[in-house]
Amino acid sequence: MLAEHFHTPPDQLTDEQIRQYFLYVRNTRHWSFSTMKQALCAIKTFYTQTLHREWGILDVIRPPKSQTLPDVLTHDEVQRLLQAVRLPHYRLCLTTIYSCGLRLTEGAQLRVTDIDSARMLVHVRRGKGDKDRYVPLPQRTRDLLRQYWLTHRHPIWLFPAGGAGPVQGQPAPTPISVSTLQKACRLAKQAAGITKRVSVHSLRHAYATHLLEAGVSLRIIQAYLGHTSPQTTARYTHLTSQAQTSAGATINQLMQDL
């Protein structure tokens, strides 16, 4: 496609032509960040691996990443979504992900020993960046997890593959599949009539936003989510309706004498 754009063999293209091509697909074709990144990787591989040539421009070009904000579920929408999950083991795993602010794999791969009922904490092991952290365990979630574990009594996994009960008389060797959790979430969204863009990760966004709306400090939320940078957590201030309302009222008060 690059060669067709300039009607020139690819081994004869200059750095400036490549730069102009990426300006074209960004400003005229309006390619997304992921599409531009894929094209850049493909072109760079072709020149460095096939033609064995070094093109300095390929190390300079960096397609701009879109700065989009996720759709955030209200507390009522979260409840509707979870209630619409048909199978209990999927519903409880998604409930745990929301109530503890976990990532998808963190929730799916929870072990029985990760639940500290005495201290009311969940030990998240080897999260993003290979870091451990502790998050609060709500009492309601603890009670639901206890009731659910009694249905399968798996020695390792809190959410074993296959749901409740052993598979062919033996405990499931693996935890619940993340792909089936994602599918369960998609089906629940449809059943609940939710039109927002929703994925399992939306539950983590909702957790952070709801904590912020309830007055929990950003620094504490950052620790619960396992974010390295406070700037990552700070974006949730753009998602809270209370924060927007409060800011609007403050702005009106400051500007009333203009």
C-alpha positions, 0 to 999 in steps of 0.5 A: 500500500505504501508503494502504491501510494507513491507509485514507486518500488518500496526499495526506492522510497525515501525517508521523507516519503515514508514520513509523508505517508504516515502524515497522510494516513493520520490526517486524511485517512484518519487511521486509528492508533492501532492501525498505524502501529501495525502498519509501522511495524510491518514496514519496518520489518520489511525494510530491516528483515527483507531489504536489510536496510536501516531507515532512521525515520522508522525509529522516529515515527511514533503514531499518536495514541488516542486519548479516549475515556471509557464509558462508565457504568453506574452502580445500578447498571453494574447490578443489572449487568451482574444479575443478568449473568446466567451461570453462578460461577461467572456471575460471582467471578465478575462480582469479585472483579468489580467489588475488588477492582481486579483486572480480568486475569487477576480475578480469574486466577484467584487462589483459595489462599489469596483470600485473607478472611481474618484481615478482610483482604485479597492478595493479588499476586503478580499483577501488572508489572509483576507486582503484588498488592492487597485490596480490601475484601468486602464482607458481602463478597467474602460471604458469597465466596465462602458459599460458592467454594463449598460447592466445589472445594477445589484445593487451589483455584477459587474459580476452577474451570468447569464451574462447581464440582470436580470434572470426571472425579478430579479437580479442574487443573486450570482456573476459569477461562478468561474468554468465557468470562468475556463472553458471559459479560457480553451476553449479560450486557445484551440481556440487561439492555445496556447500550454503553461500551462494556467489557470485563475491564469496565467493572474495574473502571466502575469500581475506581469511579464509584470509590472516587465519587464516594470520597475515597482519595486518589492515592488510596485508589491508586494503591488498590488498582496497582497503578504505578503512576498517579496520572493513570488514576487521575483520569477517573476524575474526568469520569465522575458526575459528582466531580463535574457537578462540583467543579461546575458549581465552583466555576459559577461561583468564581465567575459570578462577578464578571 
